[in-house]
Amino acid sequence: MAKNDKQPTFEDAFTELRATVEALEAGNLSLEEATKLFDNGMKLAKTCNELLSSAELQVSRLQRSFGEQMAMIQAAEDEIAGPDDDGDGDESK
């Protein structure tokens, strides 16, 4: 991960995390190199998790908002249609 204040996109962080894991799995690294890669990989994993959690929260909020809007529309349509005397939807009785 680049050492600047801008947070990477999920895709960039995940790509870098994948490369880090592959480098660690391949071996051929000194203990110091492996430790640095592992540390960076943990930071990348945390970043990915935070970005996913944020996206999940945003989707949940959008779903809730959509549900509330649909409930309001349904209530308005029910109000316009008027009350049903016996509740069976057949007003011809």
GUKOL-872451 format. One record per residue (C-alpha): x, y, z; residue in three letters. Coordinates in steps of 0.05 Angstrom, whole numbers, always signed. Example, Ala and Ser with C-alpha at 12.3 -4.5 7.8 and 13.67 -1.06 7.14 Angstrom:
// GUKOL-872451
<r><east>+246</east><north>-90</north><up>+156</up><res>ALA</res></r>
<r><east>+273</east><north>-21</north><up>+143</up><res>SER</res></r>
END
This chain:
// GUKOL-872451
<r><east>+0</east><north>+0</north><up>+0</up><res>MET</res></r>
<r><east>+27</east><north>+68</north><up>-19</up><res>ALA</res></r>
<r><east>+47</east><north>+111</north><up>+40</up><res>LYS</res></r>
<r><east>+2</east><north>+171</north><up>+29</up><res>ASN</res></r>
<r><east>-61</east><north>+197</north><up>+61</up><res>ASP</res></r>
<r><east>-108</east><north>+173</north><up>+6</up><res>LYS</res></r>
<r><east>-142</east><north>+107</north><up>+20</up><res>GLN</res></r>
<r><east>-137</east><north>+57</north><up>-38</up><res>PRO</res></r>
<r><east>-198</east><north>+29</north><up>-71</up><res>THR</res></r>
<r><east>-221</east><north>-40</north><up>-50</up><res>PHE</res></r>
<r><east>-198</east><north>-69</north><up>-116</up><res>GLU</res></r>
<r><east>-128</east><north>-38</north><up>-110</up><res>ASP</res></r>
<r><east>-120</east><north>-61</north><up>-37</up><res>ALA</res></r>
<r><east>-145</east><north>-131</north><up>-53</up><res>PHE</res></r>
<r><east>-98</east><north>-137</north><up>-113</up><res>THR</res></r>
<r><east>-39</east><north>-116</north><up>-71</up><res>GLU</res></r>
<r><east>-61</east><north>-163</north><up>-15</up><res>LEU</res></r>
<r><east>-65</east><north>-221</north><up>-64</up><res>ARG</res></r>
<r><east>+5</east><north>-205</north><up>-90</up><res>ALA</res></r>
<r><east>+31</east><north>-202</north><up>-18</up><res>THR</res></r>
<r><east>+1</east><north>-270</north><up>-1</up><res>VAL</res></r>
<r><east>+30</east><north>-300</north><up>-65</up><res>GLU</res></r>
<r><east>+99</east><north>-272</north><up>-48</up><res>ALA</res></r>
<r><east>+95</east><north>-300</north><up>+23</up><res>LEU</res></r>
<r><east>+71</east><north>-368</north><up>-2</up><res>GLU</res></r>
<r><east>+127</east><north>-371</north><up>-53</up><res>ALA</res></r>
<r><east>+179</east><north>-364</north><up>+2</up><res>GLY</res></r>
<r><east>+250</east><north>-345</north><up>-17</up><res>ASN</res></r>
<r><east>+245</east><north>-285</north><up>+29</up><res>LEU</res></r>
<r><east>+289</east><north>-267</north><up>+88</up><res>SER</res></r>
<r><east>+255</east><north>-265</north><up>+155</up><res>LEU</res></r>
<r><east>+257</east><north>-189</north><up>+154</up><res>GLU</res></r>
<r><east>+225</east><north>-185</north><up>+84</up><res>GLU</res></r>
<r><east>+172</east><north>-236</north><up>+103</up><res>ALA</res></r>
<r><east>+156</east><north>-198</north><up>+167</up><res>THR</res></r>
<r><east>+149</east><north>-132</north><up>+130</up><res>LYS</res></r>
<r><east>+105</east><north>-165</north><up>+77</up><res>LEU</res></r>
<r><east>+62</east><north>-198</north><up>+131</up><res>PHE</res></r>
<r><east>+54</east><north>-132</north><up>+167</up><res>ASP</res></r>
<r><east>+34</east><north>-97</north><up>+103</up><res>ASN</res></r>
<r><east>-13</east><north>-154</north><up>+86</up><res>GLY</res></r>
<r><east>-48</east><north>-147</north><up>+153</up><res>MET</res></r>
<r><east>-57</east><north>-72</north><up>+140</up><res>LYS</res></r>
<r><east>-85</east><north>-87</north><up>+71</up><res>LEU</res></r>
<r><east>-132</east><north>-140</north><up>+99</up><res>ALA</res></r>
<r><east>-157</east><north>-89</north><up>+151</up><res>LYS</res></r>
<r><east>-167</east><north>-37</north><up>+96</up><res>THR</res></r>
<r><east>-206</east><north>-87</north><up>+53</up><res>CYS</res></r>
<r><east>-249</east><north>-107</north><up>+113</up><res>ASN</res></r>
<r><east>-264</east><north>-34</north><up>+129</up><res>GLU</res></r>
<r><east>-282</east><north>-18</north><up>+57</up><res>LEU</res></r>
<r><east>-328</east><north>-79</north><up>+53</up><res>LEU</res></r>
<r><east>-361</east><north>-61</north><up>+119</up><res>SER</res></r>
<r><east>-373</east><north>+9</north><up>+95</up><res>SER</res></r>
<r><east>-403</east><north>-15</north><up>+30</up><res>ALA</res></r>
<r><east>-447</east><north>-65</north><up>+67</up><res>GLU</res></r>
<r><east>-473</east><north>-9</north><up>+113</up><res>LEU</res></r>
<r><east>-487</east><north>+35</north><up>+53</up><res>GLN</res></r>
<r><east>-526</east><north>-21</north><up>+18</up><res>VAL</res></r>
<r><east>-566</east><north>-34</north><up>+82</up><res>SER</res></r>
<r><east>-584</east><north>+39</north><up>+88</up><res>ARG</res></r>
<r><east>-606</east><north>+42</north><up>+15</up><res>LEU</res></r>
<r><east>-648</east><north>-21</north><up>+24</up><res>GLN</res></r>
<r><east>-681</east><north>+8</north><up>+87</up><res>ARG</res></r>
<r><east>-694</east><north>+74</north><up>+52</up><res>SER</res></r>
<r><east>-724</east><north>+38</north><up>-8</up><res>PHE</res></r>
<r><east>-768</east><north>-4</north><up>+38</up><res>GLY</res></r>
<r><east>-792</east><north>+59</north><up>+74</up><res>GLU</res></r>
<r><east>-807</east><north>+93</north><up>+7</up><res>GLN</res></r>
<r><east>-846</east><north>+32</north><up>-18</up><res>MET</res></r>
<r><east>-886</east><north>+29</north><up>+47</up><res>ALA</res></r>
<r><east>-903</east><north>+103</north><up>+40</up><res>MET</res></r>
<r><east>-925</east><north>+92</north><up>-33</up><res>ILE</res></r>
<r><east>-967</east><north>+32</north><up>-13</up><res>GLN</res></r>
<r><east>-999</east><north>+71</north><up>+44</up><res>ALA</res></r>
<r><east>-1015</east><north>+129</north><up>-3</up><res>ALA</res></r>
<r><east>-1045</east><north>+81</north><up>-54</up><res>GLU</res></r>
<r><east>-1087</east><north>+47</north><up>+0</up><res>ASP</res></r>
<r><east>-1112</east><north>+115</north><up>+23</up><res>GLU</res></r>
<r><east>-1131</east><north>+135</north><up>-48</up><res>ILE</res></r>
<r><east>-1166</east><north>+69</north><up>-60</up><res>ALA</res></r>
<r><east>-1209</east><north>+79</north><up>+2</up><res>GLY</res></r>
<r><east>-1228</east><north>+31</north><up>+57</up><res>PRO</res></r>
<r><east>-1252</east><north>-39</north><up>+41</up><res>ASP</res></r>
<r><east>-1313</east><north>-57</north><up>+83</up><res>ASP</res></r>
<r><east>-1300</east><north>-131</north><up>+95</up><res>ASP</res></r>
<r><east>-1226</east><north>-136</north><up>+80</up><res>GLY</res></r>
<r><east>-1232</east><north>-187</north><up>+23</up><res>ASP</res></r>
<r><east>-1217</east><north>-137</north><up>-32</up><res>GLY</res></r>
<r><east>-1285</east><north>-146</north><up>-64</up><res>ASP</res></r>
<r><east>-1325</east><north>-82</north><up>-56</up><res>GLU</res></r>
<r><east>-1384</east><north>-107</north><up>-98</up><res>SER</res></r>
<r><east>-1418</east><north>-143</north><up>-39</up><res>LYS</res></r>
END
